[in-house]
């Protein structure tokens, strides 16, 4: 009897036995209960599944908590600087806690939204992000810091539209590829409309300027195009065009050229107190940490030597206080996070859910690439860019959008599990 049931419903085989790993790229941690003897005979108990990926939640929680501790450690001495003399020693800690609380509420709301609604909203969200990016450039609306206008003031807080733009491009690109599946072999019909959309966003980001965000957005769009089925020849052509474009941006901008030269030799007299200052002190901090670090709270470089220690250069403080061991642990967590999210996307595609699958894989590309860039900058492997460490660095907009994106991934996983239980997604 049971064999005939399994033949009629092959999805049941995914919840147990040796065939589970072959059927799906992700193990769900599901368990089949033992058969129970009753008066009417032998009956199996209902299959019990977690509604979301609990391991993913744990890793996200660890990164958020670790980031909170390190933001406090990196910012505790900032009020001793005359520039921040009006702040308390817990100013950045309390604001970061508030940002995480707001972001968790936003993530809970985002988790309630089915993926089919995100698919319908994708074009509108993309247009809204373009409007906000343009609004940043308007006098009186945009707020400038260190020569860059990237924020919109919303009462006691600021919002950074470029963070929303990353999520908007991700959703729009996934929706676009689903709609263009039938013409994906035609370069102009499949790629050029998407290229114009991302190019328009890139122009607005470069006016701020925020080349780092544009790089992340371009990589997200490229990754989704590739995963969506664009052939290798077309993908190589797009990659070549982007490399030429970024090379021209650097070559035609004296400020960006100087950053590249400072990266190549941050210890040179010309750059040591200028564009190579952050990088050189980041390397000093990591060098001081050696293998096991100087101990939590013991960083010297955060004492007004390393600028933006609680945002872009949080990894340098981790390296100084927790050493090579701490840095390797952090890299391992981000590798695991990226791989897990990518598997959830693969699972959705295996269930013939292309849009949710591309969205999840796009989030994996986003988190992995941005973490790679931030770590590369802190370790001196890449030129300095204004990109934060996802889930950890100080910044309300980034924390909010990161957690919303991860909530969407958890929703993809939740709908996958419901489908495999025989229900609707």
N, C-alpha and C positions, 0 to 999 in steps of 0.2 A: 504493500500500500504506500509506504513512504517513498519507495523508488519511483512509483508512478507520479506522485506529487512533485518530486524534484524534477522529473522530466517535463512536467507541465509548467513549472515555474523555476527556471534555472537560476534566477536571482537568489533563491534560497540557499544555493550552494556557496554564495559569497560570504555567508555568515559563519562558516566553520569548515573544518576539514582541510585537507592538503590543497584543495583547489582554490582556496581563498586568495593566496598570494598571486596565483596565476591570473585570476580574473580581474583583479584591480591593482593599480600601482600603489595604493595606500592601504595599510592594515588599519581597520577601524577600531580594533580593540573590542570587537563584539564577542559575546559569549553565548553559547547555546546551553540552556539548562538541561539537567538530566531528566530522563523520562520518569514520570510519577505514576505509580500504580494506584488506580482508583477502583471503585466498585464496578464501574462500567468498562474497565479495561485499562490499557496503558495509553496515557496521553502526554504529549510533549508540552512543557511550559512555554510561554511566549518568549520570543527572542528579546533580549534587553540590549539597547544600544545607548551610548552617550549621545546627546543631541548635538554636541559640538566636539571639536578636537581639544580635549583637556590638556594634552601635552603642549599644544601650541599656546593655550592660555597661560600655562605655567611659565613658559619661556618669555612671553611678552611681559608677564608680571615681574619676572626676575630683572629684565632689562629696565623696566620703568622704575623699580625700587632701587636698583643699582645707580641708575641715572640720577634719581632724587638725592641719594647720599652724596654722589660726586658733585652735583651742582651746588649743594650746601658747602662741601669742602672747598670747591674752587672759588666760591663767592663770599665766604665768611669774612675775609679780610678786606673786601672792597670798600666798605665805609671808611677805612683808614685813609683812602685816597680822597683828596679835597674835591674831586669831581663827583664823588658819591657820598659826601659828608652828611647829607640829609637823610641817608638811608640807614636802617638798622642792620645789624649783622644777619638777621634772618629775613631780610627783605626779599631776596631772590628765592630763598627756600619757600616762603609762604606763597609767593606768586606762582611758583612752579607747582606746589601742591594744589592751588586753586585751578591752574591750567589742566592738571591731570584729572581733577574732579569734573570739570566741565567737559573734558574730552571723553571721559567714561560715560557721562550722560549722553553725549552725542553719539558715541559708539553703540550704546544700548538702543537708541532710537534708530540708527542706521541698520542694526541687525534685524529690526522688525520689518524692514522694507524688502519685499521679494525682488529677486534679480530681474524679473520681467519689467518691474517698474523702473529700476535703474536703467534698463535698456531703453525704455521710452523717454526717460528724462535726459539721457546722455547728450543729445544735441543742444537742449536748452541749457544744461549745465555748462557746456562748452562755451556757448554764447555769453552766458552770465560771467564766466571767468574772463573772457575777452573784455567785457564792459568794465569789470573791476580793475583789470590791468591798465586799461586806458584811464580810468578815474584816478589811479595813483599819480599819473603824470600831470593832472590838472592842478593849477595853483590853488592853495587853500584846502585841498583834500589830501594830497599825498604828503607823507612825513619823510623827511630826509635824515639819514644818519651816515656820517663819514662820506658825504658826497653822493650817496645813492638814495633814491626815492623808491622805497619798496613797501611802505606801510600806509594803511588808512587808519586814522584815529577814530576809535569808537568809544567815546567817553573815557573811562579810566584805563582802557586797554587799546592795543593796536592789532590790526589784522593784516596779514601778509598774503595778498592775492596770488602770488606765485605758488604758494603751497596748494591752494585750491586748484590752480591750473594743472598741477601734476595729476591730481585725481580726475579732473575733467578730461584731460587728454587721454588718460588711460581708458575711461569709460567710452569716450567718443571713438577712439581707435578700435576698440573691441566691437562696438556697434557697427562701425564702418566696415570692418572686415566681414562681419556676418552678412551685411547687405550686399557686399561686392564679391561674394564667393563665386558667382558665375562668370566674373570678368577678371579674376585675379591673375590671368596670364597676359592680359593686355596692360602694358605699362601705364599708358596715359589715362585710361579709364579707371584703372585700379589704384594707381599711386598718386597721380598728380593732384586730384582734389584734396587728398589727405596732406600732401606736401604743402599746398597753398594754405591750408588751415593751420598747420604747425608753423609754417613760415610767418604767418600773420602774428601768431602768439610770440614767436621768436623776436620779431621786430620790436614789439612792445616791451619784452623783457630786456632787450639790449639797450633800449632807451633809458631804463631805470638807473644804472645798468645792472643786470643780473645774469651773467653768462653761465654761471654754475647751474642755475635753475633751468636755463635753456638747454644745457647739455643733458640734464636728467630727463627733461621732457622729450628731447630728440631720441634718446636711447629707449625710453618707454615706447614711443611710437614705432621706432624701428623694430624693437623686439616683438611687438604685437603683430606687425606686418609679416615678419618672418614666421612666427608661430601660426599665423593665420593662413599660411600657404603660399605667400609670394615666393616665386622661384629664386634660385640662387643667383642667376644672372641679374635679375632685377634688383635683388637685395645688394649685390656687390656694387651695382651702379649707384644706388642710393647712398651706400656707405662712402663711396668715392666722392660723391657730390658734397656730402656733409663734411668729410675731412678737408676738402678744398675750401669749403665755406668757413670752417673754424680756423683754418690756417690763414685765410685772408683777413678774418676778424683780428687775429693776433698781429699779423704783419702790418696792417693799416692803422693800428692803434699803438702809439708810443707808450702809453700807460701799460698796455698788456704786454708789449715787448719787454719792458723793464721788469715786469713780474717774472717772465720766463728767464731772463738773465739773472735775476736775484735768486730764483730757484736753482739755477745751475751753479751759482757760487754765492751762497748766503753769507759767507764769512768775509767777502771782499769789503774793503773799506767803504766803497761807494754804496753798498747795500746793507751793511750790518746794522746801521741805525735807521734804515729806511724800509724799502720793500722786502728786505730779507730779515727784518727784525723778528717777526712772529715765528718764522721757520727756524731761525737759529736758536731762539729760546725754547721752542718746542723740542728741538733735538737735544738741547742741554737738559731739559726736564726728563726726557726719556732715558738719556744717558745716565743721569743721576740715579734712576730707579734700579738699574742693573737687573738682577734676576728676580729678587723678591720685593723690591721697592723699599722706600724709606718709612713706610707705615702710613695708615690712613690719617689724613690731616697734616702730614709732615712735609708737604710740598713747599719748596722755597720759591719756585718760579711763579706760583700763583700770587705771590706777594708783590703785585704791581710790576712784575717783570714781563709776564706773558699776557698780552692783551687778549680779550675775548676767551679767557680760560674756561668760562662756564658755558660757552656756546660752541664756536667752531673748533676750539682746541681742548675740548674736554678729555680726549684720549691722551693728550700729553700729560695731564694731571693724573690720569689713571696709571699711565706708564711710570710716572715718578713715584707715586705712592704705593702702587701694587706691583711694579716691576714687569719683567717679561712674562711672568706667570699670569698676571692680571690681563695683559694685552692678548695673550694667546687664548685665554678663557673667553674673552669678549669676541674675538674673531670666530672661535668655535660656535658660540651662541648664534651669531649672525649667519654663519654658514648653515647651521641646523635650521634656523628660521626660514631662510631662503629656500632651502631644499624642501622643507615641509610644505610651504605654501605652493611651490611649484608642483608638488605631488597632488595636492588638492585640485589644482587646475587640470592636471592630467586625468585625474579621476572623473572630473566633470565632463571632459571631452570624451572619455571612454563611455560615458552614459549618454552621449550625443547631445550634450549641453554646451554648445560652442561658445556662446557669449559669456556665461559664467566661467568657463574654463579659461578663456583668454583674459578675463578680468583678473582672476586669481594669479595666473602666470605673469600678468603685467605688474601686479603688486610685488611679486617676488623679484622681478627685474628691478623695479623701483627701489625697494629696500636694500637689495644686494648691491646695486650699482652705487647708490648714494653712500652707503656705509663704506664701500670700497674706496670711493673718492675721498671721503673724510679721513679715513685711516691712512690712505696714501699721502695725503697732505700733511698730516701730523707726523708721519714717519719720514718725511722728506723724499718720498718716492714720486710725488706728483706736485706740480705747481700749486701755489696757494689759491684756494677757491673758497667762497663764502657759503659753504654747505655744512649743515649741522649733522650730527650723528643721530640717525633716526631713533626715536623713543627715549633718548637719553639726554641730549643737549637741552639747555634752557631755551624756551620759545613756545608760546602758547599756540600760535597758528600751526606750527609743525606738529606738535603733540596731538592737537585736535584732528588734523587731517590724517595723520598716520594711524590713529586709533580708529577713525571712521573707515579707512581703507582696510584695516585688519578685520573690522566688524563685518565688512562686506565679504571678505574671504571666509570668515566663520559662517556667514549665511550661505555661501556656496557649499561649504562642507555640510551644513545642516540640511540643505535641500538634497544633496547627494544621498545622505543617509535615509532621508524620508523616501526617496525614490527606490532605494534598495530594500526598503521594508514593504514595498508594494504600494506606497501612497503616492500622491502627486507632489511635485517639487515645490 
